Amino acid sequence: MSSNPQGLFTVRDLSCTTEEGSRIFSGVDLSLNEGDIVIVQGPSGCGKTTFLKCLSHLNVYSGHIQLHGKTPKSYGVPLYRTKVAYVPQRPPLLPGTPRDFLTTALSFKSRRDHTKLSSSAEILESAAKIANSWGIDSELWERDWSNLSGGETQRIALAISVGFDGAEVLLLDEPTSALDHESCLLVERHIMNTLRSSDNSLKAIVWITHSPEQAGRVGNRFLYFSNGSAREETSLPV
Ligand SMILES: Nc1ncnc2c1ncn2[C@@H]1O[C@H](COP(=O)(O)OP(=O)(O)OP(=O)(O)O)[C@@H](O)[C@H]1O
């Protein structure tokens, strides 16, 4: 459990509307403890991705979000986003190669200062090692994103997020949706081991999946979105 009496990460009365003013969801509460993997489920279009983006301060919202009792703004939003990191289902089509992307990402001061690994080479090595354990050859880091498959792109993007070792809360948006079953199991196992290890910064995960099997394998808490609100269940529906 978190040693901070204010809790690791708390969300109170979170609401979000579209630019036109229609409600996507409202009144969502969530309090994360160390070691939690909260599964987020619900029908397509109910607001799961938007919820994760709000948690990482990438989307406008109303309500209260605190990490260790402090608001995103009190950290400074760029630093906060490295600590509460959103990993999209697929990165938007990027120019260049994964190596170029990593070099650019590391040029942002908030990233560079808040990872335990000291140099770009070390971070690339860490991410490449993780990706390699998921079946990604090193040569793929030098290939344009546009020439990688959906599953390769997804594993490399995820390995970069995990390899940075700066996030305390990882927000995973269908992280294995493009993977075959075996690759999916490898990725799940690695992420769960990373969470359990005391050797890195990761403390909790919020994980969107449409797969009840995956939800059962990785989750210890279950948050269901429907009709503009969310409710937490103690177990998966039978
Ligand atoms: N910028 C935006 N402007 C208008 N509507 C938006 C915007 N972003 C999201 N929406 C709408 O908000 C709703 C929730 O979208 P969101 O992507 O969060 O759903 P989701 O539950 O993640 O869906 P899926 O399971 O299909 O990925 C959808 O109806 C979507 O069209």
The ligand as an ORCA input file, in Angstrom:
! r2SCAN-3c Opt
* xyz 0 1
  N     -12.576     15.645    -29.383
  C     -13.781     15.087    -29.422
  N     -14.828     15.781    -29.943
  C     -16.066     15.231    -29.987
  N     -16.346     13.999    -29.547
  C     -15.354     13.280    -29.029
  C     -14.019     13.781    -28.933
  N     -13.247     12.819    -28.377
  C     -14.057     11.770    -28.140
  N     -15.313     12.050    -28.523
  C     -16.491     11.186    -28.415
  O     -16.555     10.777    -27.064
  C     -17.017      9.444    -26.991
  C     -16.032      8.616    -26.212
  O     -14.882      8.340    -27.014
  P     -13.706      7.393    -26.509
  O     -12.680      7.313    -27.581
  O     -13.265      7.875    -25.180
  O     -14.490      6.015    -26.360
  P     -13.948      4.559    -26.010
  O     -14.840      4.025    -24.942
  O     -12.492      4.590    -25.728
  O     -14.230      3.783    -27.363
  P     -13.518      2.491    -28.051
  O     -13.795      1.312    -27.147
  O     -14.227      2.387    -29.358
  O     -12.045      2.803    -28.208
  C     -17.241      8.966    -28.426
  O     -18.595      9.116    -28.759
  C     -16.354      9.900    -29.222
  O     -16.855     10.055    -30.530
*
